[in-house]
Amino acid sequence: MKIKNWMTRDPISVSPETLIIDAKKIMKENKIRRLPVVDRGKVVGIVTYRNIIEASPSAVTTLSIHELNYLYLKLKVKDIMQKNPLTVSPEDSNFDIILKGHKLGIGSFPVVDKGKLVGIVTETEIFNALVHLLAPGDDSEIITLDNIDLEDKLGEFSKIATLIEKQGIPVLAIFSLPHREKGGHRVFIRVKTKKIEPLVKALVKEGYTLQE
């Protein structure tokens, strides 16, 4: 699953010289909360609705309301934007971006191809991709295995998938995440069946631990 299949293509962008009141208007009219900042074809920043709100006039100041409004109306995107944001490629894996965003606390990434802005991916698109991959449907269920050693054992995914398919059950997706509290990984398996009891028994018999 690659970013190019989930990103918002050809996103609206602004220049560093755009007034923040204009950027706020663009966000409101298009119901978006982030704008990539592009200068001469290159992504140089990103401005969020939160950035704009935080730059709004505050009562905690010695300036008069007229002075505050005057200064606010002159502020430009370059004055408040997050400079040199991390960018991703349309060929990057959703999984890698999920982990990168979680690790760095980043909710959105401009998508750049050959130096040109081609999209933007936010936590919403990433969440939708994850739901598409993992959420059980009308004819599928999720099984979670705990404490799987993926770093020292080769072919563990293949072994699990083979075991499941021997039960006559198609594997729709397998995804893993490092365990936060102890060693090993949690492995999430989406299988095309609603009757998982025989499969659970087979996995337990092979020594796998299911997450409660």
Backbone as CSV, one residue per row, in Angstrom:
resi,resn,N_x,N_y,N_z,CA_x,CA_y,CA_z,C_x,C_y,C_z
1,MET,0.853,-1.190,0.000,0.000,0.000,0.000,0.890,1.243,0.000
2,LYS,0.825,1.986,-1.089,1.700,3.142,-1.233,0.925,4.447,-1.018
3,ILE,1.675,5.453,-0.617,1.092,6.761,-0.323,0.321,7.315,-1.516
4,LYS,0.800,7.068,-2.731,0.164,7.643,-3.914,-1.278,7.198,-4.080
5,ASN,-1.633,6.074,-3.482,-2.998,5.573,-3.599,-3.939,6.152,-2.557
6,TRP,-3.396,6.910,-1.600,-4.219,7.437,-0.506,-4.092,8.948,-0.329
7,MET,-3.059,9.553,-0.897,-2.835,10.981,-0.696,-3.891,11.819,-1.399
8,THR,-4.022,13.059,-0.944,-4.830,14.050,-1.657,-3.951,14.633,-2.756
9,ARG,-4.354,14.439,-4.006,-3.525,14.868,-5.126,-3.691,16.356,-5.413
10,ASP,-2.622,16.941,-5.950,-2.623,18.357,-6.349,-3.252,19.238,-5.275
11,PRO,-2.689,19.231,-4.069,-3.280,20.000,-2.978,-3.170,21.503,-3.204
12,ILE,-4.077,22.235,-2.604,-3.996,23.694,-2.624,-2.759,24.102,-1.835
13,SER,-2.002,25.033,-2.368,-0.805,25.516,-1.676,-0.792,27.037,-1.679
14,VAL,0.077,27.605,-0.866,0.244,29.057,-0.808,1.729,29.379,-0.904
15,SER,2.024,30.641,-1.106,3.413,31.079,-1.147,3.797,31.661,0.213
16,PRO,5.087,31.805,0.484,5.511,32.401,1.756,4.992,33.830,1.937
17,GLU,4.689,34.504,0.825,4.243,35.896,0.896,2.731,36.044,1.089
18,THR,2.006,34.929,1.095,0.560,34.984,1.290,0.247,35.510,2.689
19,LEU,-0.679,36.451,2.782,-1.107,36.953,4.082,-1.830,35.837,4.836
20,ILE,-1.628,35.778,6.148,-2.237,34.675,6.881,-3.766,34.804,6.937
21,ILE,-4.280,36.026,6.793,-5.742,36.152,6.749,-6.281,35.526,5.467
22,ASP,-5.492,35.586,4.391,-5.901,34.940,3.137,-5.761,33.422,3.245
23,ALA,-4.704,32.966,3.920,-4.520,31.530,4.118,-5.668,30.967,4.961
24,LYS,-6.072,31.730,5.969,-7.190,31.294,6.825,-8.477,31.191,6.013
25,LYS,-8.689,32.137,5.116,-9.877,32.130,4.272,-9.878,30.921,3.332
26,ILE,-8.713,30.611,2.769,-8.588,29.459,1.874,-8.932,28.170,2.624
27,MET,-8.412,28.049,3.845,-8.700,26.857,4.646,-10.189,26.730,4.933
28,LYS,-10.794,27.851,5.300,-12.213,27.827,5.651,-13.077,27.482,4.447
29,GLU,-12.792,28.079,3.304,-13.594,27.853,2.108,-13.452,26.425,1.580
30,ASN,-12.271,25.828,1.773,-12.029,24.482,1.242,-12.099,23.394,2.310
31,LYS,-12.430,23.796,3.531,-12.590,22.860,4.649,-11.341,21.999,4.840
32,ILE,-10.194,22.675,4.884,-8.925,21.991,5.129,-8.217,22.692,6.284
33,ARG,-7.238,22.019,6.853,-6.561,22.567,8.032,-5.049,22.718,7.837
34,ARG,-4.571,22.402,6.637,-3.140,22.522,6.362,-2.915,22.996,4.941
35,LEU,-1.891,23.781,4.761,-1.525,24.254,3.430,-0.015,24.120,3.235
36,PRO,0.431,23.360,2.235,1.857,23.364,1.908,2.250,24.757,1.418
37,VAL,3.459,25.136,1.731,3.973,26.441,1.306,5.029,26.197,0.235
38,VAL,4.805,26.753,-0.941,5.677,26.492,-2.084,6.296,27.797,-2.570
39,ASP,7.603,27.763,-2.757,8.326,28.928,-3.259,9.143,28.508,-4.473
40,ARG,8.809,29.083,-5.630,9.490,28.763,-6.891,9.515,27.247,-7.138
41,GLY,8.384,26.627,-6.889,8.222,25.209,-7.183,8.698,24.256,-6.107
42,LYS,9.309,24.768,-5.053,9.861,23.922,-3.995,9.061,24.073,-2.709
43,VAL,8.807,22.950,-2.046,8.122,22.989,-0.757,9.083,23.534,0.299
44,VAL,8.722,24.664,0.904,9.594,25.295,1.899,8.961,25.320,3.287
45,GLY,7.702,24.927,3.356,7.050,24.966,4.662,5.654,24.388,4.609
46,ILE,5.012,24.374,5.755,3.608,23.992,5.848,2.980,24.863,6.933
47,VAL,1.794,25.336,6.690,1.100,26.176,7.668,-0.214,25.495,8.025
48,THR,-0.504,25.454,9.299,-1.715,24.791,9.773,-2.682,25.820,10.344
49,TYR,-3.917,25.389,10.485,-4.930,26.269,11.095,-4.520,26.627,12.519
50,ARG,-3.903,25.698,13.191,-3.450,25.965,14.558,-2.389,27.055,14.580
51,ASN,-1.471,27.024,13.597,-0.463,28.085,13.503,-1.120,29.452,13.417
52,ILE,-2.182,29.518,12.600,-2.868,30.790,12.390,-3.590,31.238,13.659
53,ILE,-4.246,30.314,14.333,-4.944,30.659,15.579,-3.958,31.142,16.626
54,GLU,-2.812,30.465,16.726,-1.808,30.862,17.717,-1.205,32.232,17.414
55,ALA,-1.277,32.641,16.139,-0.740,33.954,15.765,-1.763,35.070,15.924
56,SER,-2.997,34.708,16.250,-4.062,35.702,16.391,-3.780,36.635,17.557
57,PRO,-4.310,37.854,17.521,-4.081,38.828,18.593,-4.463,38.274,19.956
58,SER,-3.627,38.550,20.937,-3.865,38.098,22.305,-4.112,39.287,23.217
59,ALA,-4.927,39.051,24.231,-5.219,40.128,25.193,-4.044,40.344,26.141
60,VAL,-3.128,39.367,26.192,-1.993,39.457,27.101,-0.864,40.223,26.422
61,THR,-1.018,41.508,26.340,-0.025,42.368,25.700,-0.283,43.815,26.081
62,THR,0.740,44.641,25.944,0.597,46.065,26.249,0.126,46.855,25.030
63,LEU,0.059,46.195,23.863,-0.373,46.886,22.656,-1.880,47.072,22.657
64,SER,-2.342,48.112,21.998,-3.781,48.344,21.887,-4.369,47.387,20.858
65,ILE,-5.674,47.222,20.880,-6.337,46.323,19.932,-6.123,46.793,18.506
66,HIS,-6.041,48.090,18.305,-5.806,48.627,16.957,-4.396,48.277,16.468
67,GLU,-3.428,48.380,17.380,-2.052,48.027,17.009,-1.939,46.528,16.720
68,LEU,-2.635,45.730,17.543,-2.607,44.294,17.342,-3.194,43.910,15.984
69,ASN,-4.349,44.470,15.685,-5.005,44.149,14.411,-4.162,44.596,13.229
70,TYR,-3.523,45.750,13.377,-2.667,46.265,12.297,-1.512,45.294,12.022
71,LEU,-0.866,44.824,13.106,0.247,43.884,12.956,-0.231,42.545,12.407
72,TYR,-1.412,42.094,12.890,-1.951,40.807,12.463,-2.258,40.802,10.970
73,LEU,-2.818,41.893,10.485,-3.190,41.977,9.082,-1.972,41.992,8.164
74,LYS,-0.812,42.315,8.723,0.405,42.352,7.921,1.202,41.033,7.971
75,LEU,0.810,40.134,8.882,1.541,38.880,8.998,1.405,38.044,7.723
76,LYS,2.500,37.414,7.349,2.500,36.551,6.175,2.760,35.099,6.588
77,VAL,2.451,34.212,5.681,2.632,32.794,5.955,4.068,32.498,6.383
78,LYS,5.028,33.142,5.761,6.434,32.879,6.087,6.778,33.212,7.533
79,ASP,5.962,34.057,8.175,6.220,34.453,9.560,5.796,33.388,10.563
80,ILE,4.907,32.484,10.175,4.369,31.511,11.137,4.481,30.064,10.677
81,MET,4.893,29.845,9.434,4.887,28.473,8.898,5.942,27.605,9.565
82,GLN,5.743,26.305,9.513,6.748,25.340,9.930,7.704,25.159,8.746
83,LYS,8.931,25.580,8.930,9.880,25.588,7.817,10.473,24.203,7.553
84,ASN,10.816,23.984,6.288,11.484,22.757,5.844,10.821,21.497,6.415
85,PRO,9.540,21.306,6.127,8.846,20.130,6.676,9.373,18.838,6.065
86,LEU,9.236,17.765,6.816,9.572,16.455,6.266,8.603,16.123,5.140
87,THR,9.140,15.636,4.044,8.307,15.256,2.909,8.446,13.759,2.658
88,VAL,7.495,13.218,1.920,7.545,11.795,1.574,7.373,11.652,0.071
89,SER,7.687,10.461,-0.415,7.539,10.156,-1.834,6.208,9.449,-2.065
90,PRO,5.598,9.610,-3.234,4.366,8.867,-3.529,4.585,7.356,-3.525
91,GLU,5.844,6.923,-3.646,6.160,5.497,-3.654,6.406,4.940,-2.254
92,ASP,6.420,5.807,-1.246,6.645,5.342,0.119,5.477,4.485,0.597
93,SER,5.779,3.579,1.498,4.763,2.702,2.069,3.956,3.419,3.135
94,ASN,2.652,3.168,3.140,1.809,3.710,4.208,2.309,3.282,5.578
95,PHE,2.801,2.051,5.674,3.267,1.540,6.950,4.419,2.389,7.479
96,ASP,5.369,2.706,6.584,6.526,3.506,6.998,6.087,4.887,7.468
97,ILE,5.119,5.469,6.772,4.660,6.811,7.133,3.867,6.784,8.430
98,ILE,3.086,5.734,8.650,2.368,5.585,9.923,3.365,5.592,11.085
99,LEU,4.418,4.795,10.953,5.404,4.693,12.027,6.195,5.983,12.190
100,LYS,6.545,6.623,11.067,7.292,7.879,11.131,6.456,8.976,11.792
101,GLY,5.197,9.079,11.397,4.331,10.083,11.980,4.127,9.859,13.465
102,HIS,3.954,8.584,13.857,3.762,8.248,15.271,5.016,8.578,16.077
103,LYS,6.173,8.246,15.543,7.432,8.458,16.242,7.747,9.937,16.416
104,LEU,7.477,10.720,15.376,7.851,12.134,15.387,6.708,13.067,15.798
105,GLY,5.516,12.506,15.964,4.373,13.340,16.344,3.945,14.277,15.228
106,ILE,4.044,13.804,13.972,3.696,14.622,12.807,2.376,14.123,12.238
107,GLY,1.453,15.068,11.983,0.123,14.686,11.508,-0.070,14.793,10.007
108,SER,0.935,15.323,9.293,0.777,15.441,7.843,2.138,15.545,7.173
109,PHE,2.182,15.096,5.928,3.412,15.143,5.145,3.098,15.627,3.732
110,PRO,3.784,16.658,3.236,3.702,16.967,1.810,4.313,15.812,1.023
111,VAL,3.708,15.495,-0.116,4.213,14.408,-0.961,4.911,15.040,-2.167
112,VAL,6.174,14.716,-2.332,6.999,15.356,-3.362,7.557,14.300,-4.310
113,ASP,7.454,14.570,-5.600,7.994,13.677,-6.623,8.878,14.484,-7.558
114,LYS,10.157,14.116,-7.617,11.140,14.824,-8.446,11.160,16.319,-8.135
115,GLY,11.075,16.631,-6.847,11.163,18.015,-6.402,9.873,18.803,-6.488
116,LYS,8.807,18.189,-7.013,7.545,18.896,-7.209,6.476,18.377,-6.248
117,LEU,5.703,19.300,-5.681,4.602,18.930,-4.804,3.506,18.258,-5.630
118,VAL,3.173,17.012,-5.266,2.143,16.281,-6.016,0.969,15.870,-5.130
119,GLY,1.142,16.046,-3.811,0.055,15.644,-2.927,0.344,15.999,-1.489
120,ILE,-0.606,15.663,-0.630,-0.408,15.789,0.811,-1.122,14.610,1.464
121,VAL,-0.501,14.051,2.468,-1.122,12.944,3.196,-1.198,13.350,4.666
122,THR,-2.376,13.191,5.253,-2.596,13.569,6.640,-2.952,12.336,7.457
123,GLU,-3.094,12.543,8.755,-3.472,11.414,9.609,-4.809,10.818,9.189
124,THR,-5.663,11.620,8.545,-6.968,11.105,8.094,-6.786,10.063,7.005
125,GLU,-5.972,10.385,5.989,-5.728,9.417,4.919,-5.009,8.174,5.448
126,ILE,-4.043,8.404,6.353,-3.302,7.278,6.909,-4.236,6.389,7.730
127,PHE,-5.123,7.020,8.507,-6.085,6.246,9.291,-7.018,5.450,8.380
128,ASN,-7.476,6.090,7.305,-8.370,5.401,6.366,-7.676,4.201,5.724
129,ALA,-6.381,4.369,5.414,-5.628,3.254,4.825,-5.504,2.108,5.822
130,LEU,-5.254,2.463,7.084,-5.120,1.443,8.113,-6.436,0.718,8.338
131,VAL,-7.529,1.476,8.356,-8.849,0.869,8.529,-9.160,-0.063,7.362
132,HIS,-8.839,0.398,6.150,-9.080,-0.419,4.962,-8.327,-1.746,5.047
133,LEU,-7.125,-1.669,5.597,-6.299,-2.862,5.682,-6.754,-3.784,6.810
134,LEU,-7.061,-3.193,7.958,-7.227,-4.004,9.159,-8.651,-4.188,9.647
135,ALA,-9.525,-3.244,9.342,-10.863,-3.334,9.924,-11.616,-4.542,9.380
136,PRO,-12.235,-5.321,10.272,-13.012,-6.472,9.791,-14.225,-6.008,9.010
137,GLY,-14.580,-6.774,7.985,-15.752,-6.445,7.183,-16.870,-7.433,7.444
138,ASP,-17.837,-7.448,6.547,-18.979,-8.355,6.714,-18.570,-9.817,6.612
139,ASP,-17.459,-10.071,5.901,-17.046,-11.459,5.704,-15.629,-11.728,6.207
140,SER,-15.136,-10.878,7.118,-13.761,-11.065,7.599,-13.651,-10.727,9.089
141,GLU,-12.550,-11.190,9.686,-12.267,-10.923,11.081,-10.780,-10.644,11.246
142,ILE,-10.418,-10.034,12.391,-9.025,-9.768,12.723,-8.597,-10.660,13.877
143,ILE,-7.466,-11.326,13.691,-6.850,-12.106,14.761,-5.517,-11.453,15.100
144,THR,-5.234,-11.290,16.392,-3.986,-10.653,16.816,-3.134,-11.642,17.587
145,LEU,-1.925,-11.867,17.096,-0.966,-12.732,17.777,0.016,-11.870,18.562
146,ASP,0.398,-12.337,19.740,1.260,-11.553,20.624,2.653,-12.164,20.688
147,ASN,3.640,-11.287,20.945,5.019,-11.733,21.196,5.609,-12.580,20.067
148,ILE,5.473,-12.099,18.843,6.052,-12.805,17.699,7.455,-12.265,17.420
149,ASP,8.418,-13.141,17.341,9.800,-12.743,17.072,10.007,-12.638,15.563
150,LEU,10.012,-11.411,15.056,10.202,-11.190,13.623,11.633,-10.790,13.286
151,GLU,12.402,-10.419,14.293,13.750,-9.905,14.037,14.793,-11.010,13.930
152,ASP,14.592,-12.095,14.656,15.582,-13.178,14.659,15.121,-14.422,13.906
153,LYS,13.851,-14.470,13.546,13.322,-15.629,12.838,12.864,-15.229,11.442
154,LEU,13.419,-15.861,10.436,13.026,-15.586,9.061,11.787,-16.406,8.696
155,GLY,10.938,-15.843,7.851,9.806,-16.578,7.319,8.637,-16.751,8.259
156,GLU,8.578,-15.942,9.340,7.498,-16.112,10.309,6.143,-15.758,9.704
157,PHE,6.092,-14.683,8.906,4.837,-14.325,8.236,4.370,-15.464,7.330
158,SER,5.316,-16.006,6.568,4.986,-17.093,5.643,4.463,-18.311,6.394
159,LYS,5.092,-18.599,7.525,4.671,-19.736,8.345,3.248,-19.557,8.855
160,ILE,2.946,-18.346,9.327,1.604,-18.053,9.849,0.564,-18.148,8.738
161,ALA,0.877,-17.525,7.592,-0.068,-17.531,6.475,-0.331,-18.955,5.985
162,THR,0.732,-19.762,5.919,0.573,-21.154,5.465,-0.323,-21.937,6.420
163,LEU,-0.108,-21.736,7.712,-0.919,-22.424,8.717,-2.394,-22.066,8.569
164,ILE,-2.664,-20.802,8.358,-4.053,-20.349,8.222,-4.682,-20.906,6.950
165,GLU,-3.935,-20.832,5.845,-4.488,-21.280,4.564,-4.690,-22.792,4.518
166,LYS,-3.951,-23.535,5.345,-4.181,-24.980,5.454,-5.551,-25.275,6.069
167,GLN,-6.107,-24.270,6.762,-7.446,-24.416,7.340,-8.525,-24.060,6.317
168,GLY,-8.078,-23.768,5.089,-9.021,-23.400,4.038,-9.536,-21.985,4.153
169,ILE,-8.753,-21.122,4.814,-9.171,-19.734,5.048,-8.210,-18.781,4.347
170,PRO,-8.699,-17.921,3.443,-7.829,-16.948,2.772,-7.318,-15.875,3.740
171,VAL,-6.046,-15.522,3.598,-5.452,-14.416,4.358,-5.564,-13.152,3.517
172,LEU,-6.250,-12.137,4.045,-6.449,-10.890,3.303,-5.340,-9.884,3.565
173,ALA,-4.771,-9.914,4.780,-3.697,-8.966,5.105,-2.993,-9.395,6.381
174,ILE,-1.694,-9.087,6.457,-0.911,-9.292,7.680,-0.128,-8.006,7.938
175,PHE,-0.155,-7.557,9.175,0.499,-6.308,9.546,1.063,-6.457,10.947
176,SER,2.235,-5.895,11.206,2.828,-6.023,12.541,3.261,-4.676,13.093
177,LEU,3.306,-4.596,14.418,3.818,-3.423,15.118,4.662,-3.895,16.301
178,PRO,5.768,-3.202,16.592,6.569,-3.576,17.767,5.729,-3.440,19.035
179,HIS,5.930,-4.370,19.955,5.233,-4.308,21.229,5.830,-3.176,22.058
180,ARG,4.998,-2.313,22.617,5.499,-1.148,23.353,6.064,-1.516,24.723
181,GLU,5.521,-2.534,25.348,5.864,-2.824,26.730,6.831,-3.987,26.892
182,LYS,6.945,-4.832,25.890,7.845,-5.974,25.992,8.393,-6.312,24.608
183,GLY,9.269,-7.295,24.560,9.891,-7.637,23.291,8.923,-8.274,22.321
184,GLY,9.386,-8.402,21.084,8.553,-9.031,20.075,7.577,-8.068,19.419
185,HIS,6.773,-8.629,18.540,5.805,-7.841,17.787,4.392,-8.398,17.987
186,ARG,3.440,-7.523,17.802,2.062,-7.957,17.645,1.811,-8.117,16.157
187,VAL,1.182,-9.212,15.774,0.878,-9.459,14.371,-0.637,-9.487,14.196
188,PHE,-1.120,-8.606,13.335,-2.554,-8.494,13.067,-2.842,-9.203,11.740
189,ILE,-3.794,-10.122,11.759,-4.097,-10.917,10.573,-5.574,-10.751,10.241
190,ARG,-5.838,-10.306,9.040,-7.222,-10.195,8.575,-7.527,-11.421,7.729
191,VAL,-8.512,-12.196,8.158,-8.855,-13.435,7.469,-10.282,-13.372,6.941
192,LYS,-10.505,-14.042,5.819,-11.822,-14.017,5.181,-12.711,-15.124,5.739
193,THR,-13.156,-14.910,6.960,-14.122,-15.800,7.604,-14.643,-15.128,8.861
194,LYS,-15.831,-15.470,9.252,-16.384,-14.989,10.521,-16.279,-16.084,11.584
195,LYS,-15.983,-17.307,11.155,-15.894,-18.444,12.071,-14.423,-18.727,12.359
196,ILE,-13.897,-18.065,13.376,-12.462,-18.140,13.637,-12.093,-19.163,14.724
197,GLU,-13.074,-19.774,15.363,-12.761,-20.678,16.477,-11.821,-21.815,16.076
198,PRO,-12.081,-22.533,14.958,-11.146,-23.602,14.562,-9.749,-23.067,14.258
199,LEU,-9.670,-21.867,13.674,-8.383,-21.276,13.352,-7.635,-20.906,14.633
200,VAL,-8.339,-20.352,15.587,-7.720,-19.989,16.869,-7.128,-21.230,17.533
201,LYS,-7.863,-22.329,17.526,-7.377,-23.575,18.123,-6.126,-24.067,17.410
202,ALA,-6.096,-23.955,16.085,-4.936,-24.391,15.309,-3.711,-23.541,15.622
203,LEU,-3.886,-22.239,15.768,-2.781,-21.338,16.080,-2.231,-21.607,17.477
204,VAL,-3.131,-21.792,18.430,-2.710,-22.085,19.803,-1.955,-23.412,19.862
205,LYS,-2.452,-24.383,19.102,-1.799,-25.715,19.072,-0.370,-25.604,18.558
206,GLU,-0.126,-24.645,17.638,1.216,-24.451,17.082,2.101,-23.586,17.984
207,GLY,1.547,-23.191,19.135,2.367,-22.435,20.096,2.220,-20.931,20.055
208,TYR,1.303,-20.424,19.246,1.105,-18.980,19.166,0.211,-18.490,20.312
209,THR,0.490,-17.277,20.771,-0.300,-16.662,21.832,-1.201,-15.602,21.228
210,LEU,-2.482,-15.703,21.477,-3.413,-14.706,20.958,-3.585,-13.585,21.973
211,GLN,-3.639,-12.370,21.459,-3.849,-11.237,22.353,-5.288,-11.256,22.870
212,GLU,-5.441,-11.061,24.162,-6.775,-11.083,24.760,-7.488,-9.765,24.536
